[in-house]
Amino acid sequence: MSGALGFEVHHQAGPARTGTLQTPHGPVSTPAFMPVGTSGTVKGLTPLELREVGTEIVLCNAYHLWARPGHERIGRLGGIHKFMGWDRPILTDSGGFQVFSQKKLRKITEEGVRFQSSYDGQTRFLTPEVCVEIQETLGVDLAMALDECIEWPADRGTVGRSTARTTRWLKRCMDARKQPERTALLGIVQGGFYEDLRVAHAQEIAELDLDAYAVGGLSVGEPREQLLEMAALTVPHMPASKIRYLMGVGYPVDIVDAVIRGIDLFDCVLPTRSGRFGYAFTSAGKLAIKHKKYLDDESPLDPACTCYTCRSFSRAYIRHLHQSNEILAPRLITLHNVAFYQALLARIRVAIETGVEALEALREDAARSTAPIPA
């Protein structure tokens, strides 16, 4: 393993591939899904529960940890792994999406982003150098470079200028690194929805020989067909020897479709956020536990699932907890949803080893699991 990461491809079925990502905190089997632990916790779940359902890597957010409790404090307390009790790999988002989402509170300049913190109202200034400092101080395995996430739709001139700035910021991130042997740096391909700009940017940053690469600027409100089209367009221009990460995606069928197009790594809030609102992903479809049809239903959330929730509790009981506003309800559904996603990724890896036809058949299962179950 050179630097902080190593990556080996094992099997391929068309562009889809299985592999092993080697990190300072252990291996990750790919394709892989990262549950989102924005503030140093995957909401409602303990590290032990995450491990028991097959989670090998989680995502935290550098911006939120910078704002509270502060990256320096976490560093003094032994780093993010010790702080949150997670001994496996961690990837941190840079804060670029928070810049994107807080449009009314920020000003982007060549130097960086000045914005008003949503936590305490104080003015903060996020630069590429600060972005790297935060993530290295946290001690994460994979750090995202600071980029400018482009809204959809946007005109060509705006996209071109923004993409060029992302490249300049990436080079500043590279120059700011002090611990490349411990924390890998990922560059993010931008270019909006202009094919030539996206291809050119992928080719440009591929020449920088980074530790890994991400497809950015997608899942920002565009139709899913455009998302998949841009992902498929970008992948061939990303180094085949490096991990490929599609940020912020998505539903089970979106993940399978992206794997078919050559993506290795995913994150999304859907399994945890849906769990908190009483929605469970199942092999029969997306289940809303609030419906009266589950009042006397003795079956588990998903008869095909072997997670603790499905082994131990009925839909009737979980509905009762949900309707009673008991905190156990979102915990149990979230645990099931994360287990469902991890089981899906395990099935994807097996399907790739079997061949293209098995992967296409699995896509049909994933599409069914995404559709709502009628009330």
ZIDARA-V790480 format. One record per helix or strand of 2 or more residues. SS is the DSSP state (a for helix, b for strand). FROM is the first residue (numbers start at 0). TO is the last residue. If there is no record, write none. Layout:
ss=SS from=FROM to=TO
ss=SS from=FROM to=TO
//
This chain:
ss=b from=5 to=12
ss=b from=15 to=22
ss=b from=25 to=29
ss=b from=31 to=35
ss=a from=46 to=51
ss=b from=56 to=60
ss=a from=61 to=66
ss=a from=70 to=75
ss=a from=79 to=83
ss=b from=88 to=92
ss=a from=95 to=100
ss=a from=102 to=104
ss=b from=105 to=107
ss=b from=112 to=115
ss=b from=122 to=125
ss=a from=127 to=137
ss=b from=141 to=143
ss=a from=155 to=175
ss=b from=183 to=188
ss=a from=194 to=205
ss=b from=211 to=214
ss=a from=223 to=234
ss=b from=243 to=245
ss=a from=251 to=259
ss=b from=264 to=267
ss=a from=269 to=275
ss=b from=278 to=281
ss=b from=284 to=287
ss=a from=291 to=293
ss=a from=307 to=311
ss=a from=314 to=322
ss=a from=326 to=353
ss=a from=355 to=369
//
